[in-house]
Amino acid sequence: MATESSEPAESSDRLLGHQRVEQLLSTSLYVVSGLLLLFLWVPLAIIILLAFAENPVTIFPFEGFTLDNFRLALDSESMRSSLTGSFTIATVAASIATVLGVLASFALTRYRFRLREVYRTFGIIPMVIPGIILGVALRIYFQNLLGILPGFTTVVLAHSLYGLPFVLLIVSARLYTFDESLEEAARDLGADPITVFRDVTLPVIAPAVGAGFLFAWIRSFEDYIRALFLTGPNTDVLTIWMFSRIRQLDAPELNAVSALIVFGVAIALAIAMNVGNVTGYVAGTVTEEE
């Protein structure tokens, strides 16, 4: 009887011990996650605070708020030119990468051909090659072999190549889970291939296409290394302008531009959250059922 009564007590003690361990692990996970978020977001919060501070170098001692930093940034002709250049380059490059990435995704998911895996591998290589190597290689290729001098065209082509893997991976992953019977039903009803793509396929894969475009656009807009090797004297890029300003100890407009970029990305993500499930594809949280 003593043995029988001790067994439930031991089981209860083990259960209590497991519960304590689980609670400890759960608490530790929340603590680590909170510290990670602080580590990631505190620098951005400091930049935003300095953008509104009268002293653009340090927070302490805090001397008050001002909007002069934003006025200096908006009044800077070089900043406006660089912002326009980066916006134009990113938009053109992301558009090219999206078109080529969607076509490549259909080729990989819908057709079987020789060296298909090699084709897929070469499609994602630009994403993993170090930027300095890709920048040097493309500069030599464009200038010495094709005779294209560094400038707007070379940066657009380089960023298109850099953004292609992001579109390829996201769109091809969506096409692998696409129900092709929907297209077959549309063709059985007399729809031509263009109509099937426009009315059936594109609406389903549109969030993935949008996520790929968003990834390619951001990668182009924030790139510095590849742009450094491929820009010309008449090509203005915002990242290069920002690096030239960061060398100066007193650059209040730099903080303001950084804050404006953070606000712009936040607005873009807010819009993307309400257009299909673009942010879901960006974050990788979309499931096959969705």
Protein Blocks (a to p, Z undefined) as FASTA:
>chain_A
ZZmmmmmmmmmmmmmmmmmmmmmmmmmmmmmmmmmmmmmmmmmmmmmmmmmpmblmbmbd
cebdcfklmmmmmmpmklmmmmmmmmmmmmmmmmmmmmmmmmmmmmmmmpccehklmmmm
mmmmmmmgcfklmmmmmmmmmmmmnopacdfklmmmmmmmmmmmmmmmmmmmmmmmpcfk
lmmmmmmnopafklmmmmmmmmmmmmmmmmmmmmmmmmmmmpmklmmmmpcfklccfklm
mmmmmmpmblfklmmmmmmmmmmmmmmmmmmmmgojlllmmnopacfkZZ
